[in-house]
Amino acid sequence: MEERQVDINHKAYDKYREDLEENYPGMVALMHDGQLQGLYSDLGNAYHVGRESFGEGEFSLVCIGEEPVELGAVAIGLT
């Protein structure tokens, strides 16, 4: 079974965590395939960029300073 993006990105976030939480608290990290793709000040904008760039369900958003969560169907309301 293929690992889901949220699982891949959750594991990968740890390598970025210290720097991001120290330098970018409150920002939103866009992650795809275990790589940091960008930082955004707005969750809705980060979601839009992720969806347009990678497709629905193929990226993760992390509110820096909080535990990563899978937005799932809730994210549909952000569009």
PyRosetta script that sets phi, psi and omega in degrees:
from pyrosetta import init, pose_from_sequence

init()
pose = pose_from_sequence("MEERQVDINHKAYDKYREDLEENYPGMVALMHDGQLQGLYSDLGNAYHVGRESFGEGEFSLVCIGEEPVELGAVAIGLT")
pose.set_psi(1, 133.1)
pose.set_omega(1, -178.8)
pose.set_phi(2, -73.6)
pose.set_psi(2, 139.0)
pose.set_omega(2, 179.4)
pose.set_phi(3, -72.0)
pose.set_psi(3, 137.7)
pose.set_omega(3, -179.2)
pose.set_phi(4, -75.2)
pose.set_psi(4, 152.8)
pose.set_omega(4, 178.6)
pose.set_phi(5, -53.8)
pose.set_psi(5, -44.1)
pose.set_omega(5, -177.2)
pose.set_phi(6, -60.8)
pose.set_psi(6, -36.9)
pose.set_omega(6, 179.4)
pose.set_phi(7, -71.9)
pose.set_psi(7, -43.9)
pose.set_omega(7, 177.9)
pose.set_phi(8, -59.7)
pose.set_psi(8, -47.0)
pose.set_omega(8, -175.7)
pose.set_phi(9, -72.0)
pose.set_psi(9, -34.8)
pose.set_omega(9, 177.7)
pose.set_phi(10, -61.7)
pose.set_psi(10, -44.8)
pose.set_omega(10, 178.4)
pose.set_phi(11, -64.5)
pose.set_psi(11, -43.0)
pose.set_omega(11, -176.8)
pose.set_phi(12, -70.3)
pose.set_psi(12, -28.6)
pose.set_omega(12, -177.2)
pose.set_phi(13, -57.2)
pose.set_psi(13, -31.2)
pose.set_omega(13, -178.4)
pose.set_phi(14, -57.4)
pose.set_psi(14, -33.1)
pose.set_omega(14, -179.7)
pose.set_phi(15, -72.7)
pose.set_psi(15, -19.4)
pose.set_omega(15, 178.7)
pose.set_phi(16, -100.9)
pose.set_psi(16, -17.9)
pose.set_omega(16, -168.8)
pose.set_phi(17, -50.0)
pose.set_psi(17, -55.3)
pose.set_omega(17, -173.7)
pose.set_phi(18, -58.1)
pose.set_psi(18, -49.6)
pose.set_omega(18, -179.6)
pose.set_phi(19, -63.5)
pose.set_psi(19, -46.0)
pose.set_omega(19, -177.9)
pose.set_phi(20, -64.8)
pose.set_psi(20, -43.8)
pose.set_omega(20, -177.8)
pose.set_phi(21, -69.5)
pose.set_psi(21, -29.0)
pose.set_omega(21, 177.7)
pose.set_phi(22, -77.3)
pose.set_psi(22, -39.7)
pose.set_omega(22, -171.8)
pose.set_phi(23, -104.7)
pose.set_psi(23, -18.6)
pose.set_omega(23, -174.5)
pose.set_phi(24, -136.6)
pose.set_psi(24, 42.2)
pose.set_omega(24, -179.3)
pose.set_phi(25, -61.6)
pose.set_psi(25, 139.5)
pose.set_omega(25, 178.5)
pose.set_phi(26, 87.3)
pose.set_psi(26, -12.2)
pose.set_omega(26, 177.2)
pose.set_phi(27, -79.7)
pose.set_psi(27, 170.5)
pose.set_omega(27, 178.6)
pose.set_phi(28, -114.6)
pose.set_psi(28, 124.2)
pose.set_omega(28, 177.7)
pose.set_phi(29, -94.4)
pose.set_psi(29, 130.8)
pose.set_omega(29, 174.2)
pose.set_phi(30, -97.6)
pose.set_psi(30, 122.6)
pose.set_omega(30, -177.1)
pose.set_phi(31, -123.8)
pose.set_psi(31, 143.0)
pose.set_omega(31, 178.1)
pose.set_phi(32, -149.2)
pose.set_psi(32, 132.0)
pose.set_omega(32, 179.9)
pose.set_phi(33, 52.1)
pose.set_psi(33, 37.0)
pose.set_omega(33, 176.6)
pose.set_phi(34, 77.4)
pose.set_psi(34, 11.9)
pose.set_omega(34, -179.2)
pose.set_phi(35, -120.7)
pose.set_psi(35, 142.8)
pose.set_omega(35, 173.9)
pose.set_phi(36, -73.8)
pose.set_psi(36, 121.4)
pose.set_omega(36, -177.0)
pose.set_phi(37, -100.7)
pose.set_psi(37, -22.2)
pose.set_omega(37, -179.7)
pose.set_phi(38, 173.8)
pose.set_psi(38, 164.9)
pose.set_omega(38, 177.6)
pose.set_phi(39, -121.6)
pose.set_psi(39, 138.1)
pose.set_omega(39, -176.1)
pose.set_phi(40, -136.0)
pose.set_psi(40, 149.5)
pose.set_omega(40, 178.3)
pose.set_phi(41, -88.1)
pose.set_psi(41, -11.1)
pose.set_omega(41, -174.2)
pose.set_phi(42, -128.5)
pose.set_psi(42, 126.9)
pose.set_omega(42, -179.1)
pose.set_phi(43, -61.6)
pose.set_psi(43, -41.7)
pose.set_omega(43, -179.9)
pose.set_phi(44, -62.6)
pose.set_psi(44, -42.5)
pose.set_omega(44, 178.9)
pose.set_phi(45, -66.0)
pose.set_psi(45, -43.2)
pose.set_omega(45, 178.5)
pose.set_phi(46, -60.8)
pose.set_psi(46, -42.0)
pose.set_omega(46, 178.2)
pose.set_phi(47, -62.7)
pose.set_psi(47, -45.6)
pose.set_omega(47, -179.6)
pose.set_phi(48, -59.8)
pose.set_psi(48, -46.9)
pose.set_omega(48, 179.6)
pose.set_phi(49, -62.6)
pose.set_psi(49, -44.0)
pose.set_omega(49, 179.2)
pose.set_phi(50, -61.9)
pose.set_psi(50, -44.8)
pose.set_omega(50, -180.0)
pose.set_phi(51, -65.1)
pose.set_psi(51, -43.2)
pose.set_omega(51, 179.8)
pose.set_phi(52, -68.3)
pose.set_psi(52, -36.7)
pose.set_omega(52, -176.0)
pose.set_phi(53, -81.1)
pose.set_psi(53, -37.9)
pose.set_omega(53, -169.9)
pose.set_phi(54, -123.4)
pose.set_psi(54, -17.2)
pose.set_omega(54, -178.6)
pose.set_phi(55, 94.9)
pose.set_psi(55, 155.5)
pose.set_omega(55, -178.7)
pose.set_phi(56, -55.9)
pose.set_psi(56, 128.6)
pose.set_omega(56, 176.6)
pose.set_phi(57, 79.9)
pose.set_psi(57, 4.2)
pose.set_omega(57, -176.2)
pose.set_phi(58, -109.6)
pose.set_psi(58, 21.1)
pose.set_omega(58, 178.7)
pose.set_phi(59, -155.2)
pose.set_psi(59, 168.2)
pose.set_omega(59, 176.8)
pose.set_phi(60, -131.5)
pose.set_psi(60, 149.6)
pose.set_omega(60, 173.4)
pose.set_phi(61, -116.5)
pose.set_psi(61, 134.6)
pose.set_omega(61, 179.1)
pose.set_phi(62, -124.0)
pose.set_psi(62, 121.4)
pose.set_omega(62, 172.6)
pose.set_phi(63, -78.4)
pose.set_psi(63, 110.6)
pose.set_omega(63, -171.8)
pose.set_phi(64, -62.8)
pose.set_psi(64, 128.4)
pose.set_omega(64, -176.5)
pose.set_phi(65, 100.3)
pose.set_psi(65, -5.4)
pose.set_omega(65, 177.4)
pose.set_phi(66, -122.6)
pose.set_psi(66, 161.5)
pose.set_omega(66, 176.6)
pose.set_phi(67, -68.8)
pose.set_psi(67, 139.6)
pose.set_omega(67, 176.6)
pose.set_phi(68, -60.6)
pose.set_psi(68, 141.6)
pose.set_omega(68, 177.9)
pose.set_phi(69, -131.7)
pose.set_psi(69, 153.6)
pose.set_omega(69, 174.1)
pose.set_phi(70, -91.4)
pose.set_psi(70, 120.7)
pose.set_omega(70, -177.1)
pose.set_phi(71, -77.4)
pose.set_psi(71, -32.1)
pose.set_omega(71, 177.9)
pose.set_phi(72, 51.4)
pose.set_psi(72, -134.5)
pose.set_omega(72, -175.5)
pose.set_phi(73, -65.8)
pose.set_psi(73, -25.4)
pose.set_omega(73, -180.0)
pose.set_phi(74, -60.5)
pose.set_psi(74, -33.3)
pose.set_omega(74, -176.7)
pose.set_phi(75, -64.9)
pose.set_psi(75, -23.1)
pose.set_omega(75, -179.0)
pose.set_phi(76, -59.2)
pose.set_psi(76, -33.6)
pose.set_omega(76, 178.7)
pose.set_phi(77, -70.2)
pose.set_psi(77, -11.2)
pose.set_omega(77, -179.4)
pose.set_phi(78, -81.8)
pose.set_psi(78, -11.8)
pose.set_omega(78, -175.6)
pose.set_phi(79, -79.7)
pose.dump_pdb("model.pdb")
